[in-house]
Amino acid sequence: MIEFVRRDITKFRNAMQSHNFPKFLETAHAMVRFTHAVELMFLERNIPEEDMEAVRRSIENSLDQVREIYGRTPKIDKK
């Protein structure tokens, strides 16, 4: 377990050096805002089925895009 955490910290420190790190933080924050908005939608609104399906498809498309990018980009070398 300790070794897993050490590797994770090393990866995070390496990621912090990326020129894309600010964009990563912005993206992570947007995901938190999105999750909150979806929770509020479920708790406070009566959403039509077709709208729920549209949201689900949008999420699936985004996940497919992330997987595609992950699959075609080079892995970061360990230091």
C-alpha atoms as one frame of an Amber mdcrd trajectory, in Angstrom:
protein
   0.000   0.000   0.000   2.767   2.436   0.904   4.557   1.721  -2.370   1.334
   2.401  -4.290   1.003   5.807  -2.599   4.660   6.606  -3.308   4.205   5.820
  -7.005   1.042   7.910  -7.091   2.823  10.875  -5.495   5.660  10.538  -8.004
   3.186  10.541 -10.891   1.392  13.575  -9.476   4.632  15.517  -9.039   5.547
  14.706 -12.608   2.106  15.812 -13.829   2.479  19.109 -11.977   5.424  19.914
 -14.253   3.235  19.608 -17.360   2.309  22.742 -19.272  -1.225  21.264 -19.272
  -1.527  21.108 -15.480  -3.631  24.305 -15.212  -5.989  22.872 -17.858  -6.178
  19.622 -15.877  -7.214  21.573 -12.786  -9.818  23.521 -14.771 -11.172  20.264
 -16.215 -11.299  18.593 -12.805 -13.166  21.595 -11.389 -15.634  21.509 -14.298
 -16.282  17.823 -13.576 -17.096  18.645  -9.952 -19.480  21.396 -11.063 -21.086
  18.989 -13.536 -21.596  16.315 -10.883 -23.201  18.857  -8.576 -25.495  20.095
 -11.340 -26.605  16.538 -12.156 -27.280  15.820  -8.480 -29.427  18.951  -8.197
 -31.261  18.025 -11.375 -32.137  14.585  -9.995 -33.113  15.890  -6.578 -35.078
  18.963  -7.584 -36.573  18.363 -11.020 -38.836  15.891 -12.776 -36.705  15.208
 -15.838 -38.313  13.767 -18.990 -36.884  10.422 -20.082 -35.631  11.786 -23.411
 -33.658  14.515 -21.620 -32.118  11.956 -19.275 -31.150   9.852 -22.270 -29.565
  12.879 -23.947 -27.495  13.568 -20.822 -26.443   9.912 -20.596 -25.388   9.862
 -24.270 -23.406  13.051 -23.790 -21.577  11.533 -20.835 -20.883   8.321 -22.757
 -19.558  10.326 -25.726 -17.257  12.287 -23.436 -16.002   9.103 -21.831 -15.370
   7.587 -25.273 -13.393  10.706 -26.216 -11.259  10.471 -23.072 -10.588   6.766
 -23.730  -9.647   7.501 -27.346  -7.218  10.251 -26.297  -5.763   8.015 -23.576
  -5.240   5.227 -26.110  -3.439   7.317 -28.710  -1.203   9.487 -26.550   2.246
   8.469 -25.326   2.757   7.318 -21.770   4.821   9.567 -19.515   8.298   8.176
 -18.867   9.068   7.389 -15.259  11.860   9.458 -13.771
